[in-house]
Amino acid sequence: MYSRLRRFLSEERWDFAPHEVPVMPGSPGSPDHPHPRRVAYGLISVLLGLTAGFGNALISANTYTLQGALGLDPAQIAWLPTVYVMTNVSINLIMIKFRQQFGLRPFAMIFLFVYAVLTLAHLFVHGFASAIAVRAASGMAGAAVSSLALYYMMQALPAKWRLKAVVLGIGVPQCATPLARLFSPELLSMSQWRTLYLFELGLALCSLAAVAWLRLPPTNRQKAFEPLDFVTFTLFAGATALFAAVLGLGRIVWWTQAPWIGWALIAAIPMLAAALLIEHHRVNPLLNTRWLGSADIVRFTIVTIMARIVLSEQTFAAVGLLTVLGQNNDQLVPFFSIIFVASVVGVVASAVLLNVQKLAHPVMLAIGIVAIAAFADSHSTSLTRAPQLYVTQALIAFSATFFLGPSLLFGMTRALQAGTGHIISFIALFGIINGIGGLGGTALLGTYQTIREKANSAAIVEQISATDPIVAQRIQAGGVAVARVVGDPALRSAEGAAILSQTATREANILAYADVFRLVAVLAAATFGYLFFLLARRDWRERRAKTISGTA
């Protein structure tokens, strides 16, 4: 049985032509495939991409429903998407070397199998601890499956379109979030949370079967692991996990009210510093600190983090506003259908319009669109409903997928120019930016929304006086609304005052979300201006260099 398992996990032999040899150990070769096989690779890539995206999207889209079904409080349910990020952001640091040393086949089969087993186990042991274990496994598997989706898409397109395949492969998982909100109400209506996990299990098993049926071309293998790799990974993964926990839970338990937040930061900062110090003095580092500290990479990090923060407008602010206005997933099917279509259009447009010489321009365009759309949304009122947000949210969904591929390629080309050994450093950086940046965006916008809600609520309550005829009329109207079930005039008046208080709270929340939209617009405009300055300065330096060389 052991020999059969070993043969199943081993990679088949493949005779490569010189132009088909893998670019670097751990990545598949690039042979010429017949058309039917390319189609199969493309379909499997879409399946893997959606599987990776659904791992977190199904939970994030249904937190309120799952909270009641699993009997969890708000802090506990917030741990589920947070734990996903905690394991997802750093696992690529070790996965790349795993692929380099053991090959693609064991990498694919092991992670998909573990993911499927843990998801199946959660259906029988459905406590909070098992839910955390499944989300942690989902985060690790999500990183692995995302890599596989990228590699399968690269096999689906000819070599001349390889960069377009990278854009498509990285963009497909982003389309899972609006798609999850489209059909998850039907899944929940069948058997509550169990149907969600059955669906997730089905995706994992289908992905496992698809990868077993059609293998990737093998890679060149080499000895990659060094003893210090595991020390660095332990320190780095622990630090990023603690940062993710703080960002994911901080606004819910509140930053100054939970002592564990301070202790987590006290532990995370020295761990990260120790990991970077070890890597700084290594001959073959996992993280090339000198390259990561270069001006180009620092600017790339700043712009991409800001992009992730402003793109949180859709997942937090727009959905939060519509929730406050009393709309849920069942009523928002057309809204999320439009967002899904816009996301797909963004992925396709990004691949079609890709220009390797101008990778910063799509990023600048996407951020500029977000600034305009967020400013338009800042005029939302209590009369706003989903149809009033169709255009602006479609533009933001388009921008979210349009910018991601060029952003990845910008950093990857810089890493390849510096040497293939820098790829691990870049992938680790990109994973942190997307994972921690996304949590950081939600934490920033959520904290700002809470502060503005308190300020707006105080301003509204300050203007409410029981002697005001309009206030008295609203209290009386609220009492009339409950007159059929409350006979006591005093109680009716109290109920009317409570209804007026609820209305004031709702209006304060709506005003707070409008403030969030304005903050996003300002941040996006500032990022757009910074990018415009960098591009203008680069063009000026190029023209000056040409002038000097022509004069000489």
N, C-alpha and C positions, 0 to 999 in steps of 0.2 A: 504493500500500500504506500509505503514511503517513496519507493521508486516511481510509482505512478504519479504521486503528488509532485515529485521533483520534475518529472517530464512535463507535467501540466504547467508548472510555473516557469519552466525554462523557455528561452527564446529560440525560435526556429532559425536555421541558418539562412543567410541571404547573401548572394554574391552581388556586391555593389560595383557599378561602374564608377570611374573617378569622380564624376560630377554628382554622384548619388551618396557619397560618403557622409555620415553625420557631421554637422558643423562642429560639435563638441561632444565629449562623452556625456551620456545621460539623455541626449536628444535623439530622436529616431532618424534613420536615413531618409533620403529623398528620392526613391526610385520612381520611374514612370509607371503609372497605374492605368489599366484599361478604364474606360468611362464608367461601366457599371460599378466597379470597385470604388471609384471616386465618389459616386453618388452614395454608396453605402457608408463610406467614411464620413461624408457630410451629414447624413442622417444620424449616425451614431454620435457625432460631435454635438448636434443639437440636443439629443437625448441626454448626453453627459452634462452639457451646459445647463440645461433646465434642472437636472437632478442636483447639481451643485448649487444653483440659485434657490431652489425650493427648500433646501435644507434649513435656511434661516427665514425665508420669505413667508412660509406657511405659519410659522410661529409669530413673527412680527405682525402679520396681518390679522391675527386672531387672538391677541393677548387678552382682551377683556372676556371673550368667550371661554378660553382655556383657563383663565383665572377662576371662574365659577365652576367649571367642569372638574378641575383638579383640586378645588378647595384650597387655593393659594391666596396669600395676601399680595398687595401691589409690589412689595419689595421682592417677594419670592418669584413672582411671574417675570419680573424684570431680569432676574438672573438667567433665564433661559436664552434670550438672544445675546446677553452679555457673555455667557460662557462660550457660546459659539465663536464669538470674536476672540476670546481669550486663547483658545486653542488654534484658531485659524491664522492669526497674524504672524506667528513665529514658526509654524511647522515647516514652511518652505525652506527654512534655513538648513534643516537636516534632510528634507526630502530630496533636494537636488543631489546631495552627495550619495544618498541611498540609490538613486537612479544611476549615478555614475559607477558605483561599485557593484551593484547587484542586477542592474538592467531594468528595463521598463515593465517587463511582464510580471515579475514578483511585486513590483511597486503597485501596479494596477490591481492585481487580484487580491493582495493582502488587505489593502485599505478598503476596497469595496466589500469584501467579505466581512471584515470586522464591523463596518458600518451597518450592514444588513443584519448581522447577528444581534447587535445591541438594540437596533430598532425593533426587532422581533421580540427580544426579551422584555422591552418596555411595555408591550401589549399585555404581558402576564404579571409583571411586577411594576405597577403604575403609581409609585410614590414619587415624592419630590426628588429623592436621591437618584432614582432611576431616570427621571426626566432630565436631570442635570447630566448624568452619564451619557445619555443619548445625544444631548446637544453638544457635549464636548467631543464625542465621536463624530458627530455631524460636522463640526468645525474642522477637524483634521481631515475627514473624508472630503469635505467641500474643497479644501485646498488641493488635494490629490486629484479629484475629479475635474476641477477647473483646469489643471495642467493637462489632463488627458483630453479634455474637450478642445483645448488649443492645439494639441498635437494631431488629433484626428482631423480637425479642420485644415491644418497645414497639408495633410495628405490628400484632402479632397480637392484642392485647387492646384493648378500647374505651378512649376517652380517660379515662373515669372510673376505670379500673383501671390507669392509666399507672404509678403508683408500685409497684403489685403486679407489673407487668411488669418493672420495674427489679430487684426482688428476685429474680424467676425468672431473668432474664437473667444476673445476677451469680452466681447459685447453681448453674446447670447445669454450668459448667466444673469446679466443685468435686467433682462426682460422678464425674469421670473417673478419679480415683486408685484407688478400690476396684474400679471396673469394669476398669481395666487389669490389676489383679492376678487378676481372674477368668479372663480368656481368654488372657493372654499366655503361660502355659505351653503351650497348644496351638499358638500361633503359633511359639514357639521350637522346638517339636518338629518343625516342618515343615522349616525351613532355617536354624535358629539366628537370628542377629541380622538377616539379610537380610529375613526375613518381617516383623519388627517395622518395618523401614524401608519395606518395600512397603506395609504397612498404613497407615503414616503418610503415604506418598505418595498412596495411594488416598483417604484422608480429605481431603488438600489438594486433589486434583483434583475430588472430589465437591463440596467447598465452593466451589471456583472455578466449577464448572458451575452450581451452585445460585444463586450470587450473580449470574452472568451471565444466568441465566434469569429470575429475579424480582428486579428492582431495588428499592432503597429509594427512597422519594420524595426528590426533590432537596432541597438545602439552599440557603440564602442564602449567597453567597460575598462575601468582602471581602478587601482586601489585609491580610494578617496578619503576615507576616514582617518583621523589622527586622534590620539587620546584627548588632546586639549579641545577638540571640537565639541565633545560632550560636556566639558566644563563650561565652555562659552554658551552652548545651547541652553544648558540648565539655568545659568544666570540670566541670559537674555530672555528666554521664554518666561521665566518667573517674573522678571521686571515688567515685560509687556502685558502679561496677564494681570498683574496688580494694577497697572495703569488703566487697562480696559475695565476692570472691576470698579475702579473709582469713577471713571467717566460714565459707565453704564448705570450705576446706582446712586451717584452723588446727588442728582437733582430729585431723586425719589425719597431717599432717607434724609436728604438735605445736607449740604456740605459741612456745616458747622455743628450739626446735631449728632452725627455718628462718629464716635471715637475711632472706629476701625479704619476710617478713611485716612486719618493722620498716620496711623501705624502702617497702613499699606504703602503710603508714600515714603515713609521713613525707611521701609525695607526695599522698595523698588528702586529708589535713586542710587543707593550704593551698589545694588546688584547690577544695574545698567552700567554704572561707571566702572565696576570691576570687569565686566565683560568687554567693554571698549578698551580698557587698559591692557587686558590680556591680548586682544586682537591687534592692538597698535604695535606690539613688539614681536609678533609672530612672523615667520618667513612665509608661510602659506595660510593667511588668515581666512576665516569664514567671512568676516566683515572687514573690508579694507577701509580703515578709518581715514587714511590720508585722502583717498579718492572721494569718500563720502563727504569730506569737509571741503572739497574744491568748490570754487565759486559757482560753476555751472550746476552742480548737483544741489547746492544749498538753494539757489534760485528756483530750481525745479521743485524742490521739496516745499518751499514757501507757496509757490503758485498752486501746486496740486493740493496741498492741505486746504488752502483757501477755497479752491474749487469744490472739494468735498464738503466743506462747511456750508457754503451757499447752496449746494445742491440738496442739502438736508431740508431745504424749504418745502419740498414736495412731500417727503415721507413724514415730516413732523408737523409743519405749520399748516399746509393746505388740508391734510387729512384731519388734523386736530381741530381746525376751524369748522369743518363740515360736521365733525362729531359733536362739537358744542352746539351747533345749529340743529342737532337732532337727526342727522342722517347717518346711516350705517352702511355696511357692505352691500346689503340687499338692495338698497335704494341707489347705490352708486355704480351699478353695472355699466351704464353708458359712459360714465366718467372714467372708470378704469379701463374700459374698452378703448377709449380714445387715447389714454396714456400708454396702453400697451402698443397700439399701432404707431404712435409717435416714437416710442422707444425702438421699435423694430426699424422704422424709417431712419432714425438716428444712426443705428448700427450700419445699415446698408449704405447710407449717404457717406458715413465716415470712411468706409472701405472704398467706395467708388471714387470719392474725391481726394483720396490720400495722395499727398505730395511729400516725399521724404525730405525735400529741400525746405519745406515750409510747415514743419510739424507744430510750431507754436501758434500759427494762425488759427487753426480750428479750435484750439483751447481758448484763445482770446475771443473768438466769435461766440463760443458757447457761454462763456462767462458774461459777455455783453448782453446776450439774449436773456440770461437769468436776471440781470440787473433791471432790464426793461419790464420783464414779466412780473418780477417781485414788486416793483413800484406800482404797477397796475393793480396788483392784488391788495396793496396797502389801503386801497379805498373801499375795502369790503365792509359791509354793515350787517345788521341783523336780518336784512332782507336778501342777502346774498345766498345763492344756492349753487349747486354744482354746475348748472348750465352757464352761469356767469364766469366760471373758472375754466371752462373747456379750452379756450384758446391759450390762455397764459400757462396752464399746467401742461398742455400738449407741448408748448415751446420749451418748458423746463425739462420735460421727459426726453424730448429730442436732444437737448443740450447735454443731459446726463450721460447718454450713450454716445453722443457725437464726439465728446472730448476725450473719452477714456482710451480708445485705441491709439490716437496720436500721442497722448501723454505717455503711454507705455512705451511706444516706439522711440520717443524722444530720449527717454532715459536708457533704453536698451541699446540704442545706437551709440550713445556716449560710453556705455559699459563695454561694448564690443571694440570700440576704438581704443580703449585703454587696455584691452586684453580679455580673453574669455574667462579668466579667473575672477573678473569683476562682476560677472553675471549673478553669482550668489548674493553679493552685497546689494546689487540693485533689486533683485527679486525680494529680498528681505525688506529693503526700504519701501518698495512699492506696496508690499503687503501691509506694512505698518501704516503707511499713508492712507490706504483705503479703509482698513479696519478701524484703526484708532482715530483717523480723521472723520470717518462717518459717525462713530460714537461721540467724538468731540463736538462735531457739528450739532448733533441732537442735544448734547449736554449744554452747550452754549445757548442755543435757541430756546431750549426748555427752561433753563435758569432765567433767561431774560424775560420769557413769557410769564413766569411765575412772579417775578419782581414787578413787571408792568401791570399784571392783574391786580396785585395788592395795591399799587399806587392808584390805578384807575378806580378800583372799588372804593378806596378811601375818598377819592374826589367825588364819586357819585353819591355815596352815603352822606357826605358832608352837605350836599345840596338838598337832601330829602328832609322835609320838616312835616310833622303831623298836622301843623296848622295850615299848610299849603293846600288850597282847594283841589289842585290837580292830584296831589298825593292822596288826599282823602277820597277823591273819586276813584282812584286806582285801587285803594284798599277795599272800598265798597264793592267795586266790580269783581274783585277777587272773592269777596265773601258771597256775592250772588252766585258765582260759579260753583260753590260748594253748598248752596242752600238746600239742595235736595237731600243731602246726607248729614248735614250739621244743622240742628235746630236752634241751638243756643246762639243768640246774637253776639255775645262776647267771643265765643269760639269762632264764629264766622268772621268776625273782625280780625281775630288773631291769624286765622287761615289766610285772609286777604293780605295781611301784612307779610306773612311768610311767602306767599306767591310773589308779592312785590320784591321781596328780598332775593328770591331766586332769579327774577328778571334782572335785577341790578347786577347780580353775580354773572349772569350770562352776558350782559352788555359789557361788563368789565373784561371778561375773557375775550370777547370779540375785539374790543379796542386793543387788548394786549397782543392778539394775533396780528392785528394791523400794524402795531409797533414792530413786531417780529419781521413782517414783510418789509417794512422800511429799513430795518437793520440789515437784512439780507441784501436789499438793493444797494445800500451804502457800501457794504463789504464787497459786493460783486463789482460795483463801479470802481472802487479803489484798486481791486485786483486787475481789472481791465486796464486802468490807467498805468499800473505798474508794468504790465506786460507790454503795453504800447510804448512806454518809455524804454524798456529793454530792447525792443525791436528797432525803434528809431535810433537808439544809440549804436546798435550793431550796424545798421545801414550807414550811419554817418561815419563810423570807423572804417568800414569797407571802402566808402567813397574817398575818404581821406588817404587811405593806404594806396588806392589806385592813383590818386593825384600825385602823391609823393613819388611813387615808382615811375610814373610817366615823366615827372620833372627830372628825376635822376637819369 
